[in-house]
């Protein structure tokens, strides 16, 4: 199954050179995982426990657009 979600990069997540902070990549992954689960009908942690779900695999990738001058 493939799932994707668009996430807007916020200015405070960037360093002075315009690079995204490493921790933020993982936060984006967590956000995408929860969005995927919500799309599958899972409402929260309590919904996961009875089913013994443990979604752990993720692929962090992205495309960048040129920034305006």
SVG drawing of the C-alpha trace seen along z (x, -y; Angstrom):
<svg xmlns="http://www.w3.org/2000/svg" viewBox="-13 -37 37 45">
<polyline fill="none" stroke="black" stroke-width="0.4" points="0.0,0.0 1.2,-3.5 0.1,-6.6 1.3,-10.1 0.5,-13.4 1.5,-16.9 3.2,-18.8 4.0,-22.5 7.5,-23.3 7.4,-26.1 10.2,-28.7 11.1,-27.8 11.9,-24.3 14.8,-25.5 18.3,-26.4 20.0,-29.6 21.1,-27.8 17.5,-26.8 18.0,-23.1 15.3,-21.2 16.3,-20.1 16.8,-16.3 14.3,-15.8 11.6,-17.4 11.9,-14.6 10.9,-12.2 8.1,-14.5 6.8,-14.6 7.0,-10.8 4.9,-10.5 2.4,-13.0 2.1,-11.0 1.7,-7.7 -1.2,-9.1 -2.8,-10.5 -2.5,-7.1 -4.1,-5.4 -6.9,-8.0 -7.6,-7.4 -7.8,-3.7 -10.4,-4.4 -8.2,-4.2 -9.1,-7.0 -6.2,-6.9 -4.0,-4.8 -6.8,-3.0 -8.0,-1.8 -4.6,-0.3 -4.2,1.7 -6.9,4.3 -5.8,4.9 -2.1,5.1 -1.1,2.9 2.5,1.7 3.1,-0.3 6.8,-1.0 8.1,-1.1 8.5,-4.4 10.3,-5.9 11.4,-9.5 11.8,-11.2 10.9,-14.4 11.2,-16.8 12.3,-20.4 11.2,-23.4 13.5,-26.3 13.1,-29.1 12.3,-32.5 15.3,-34.9"/>
</svg>
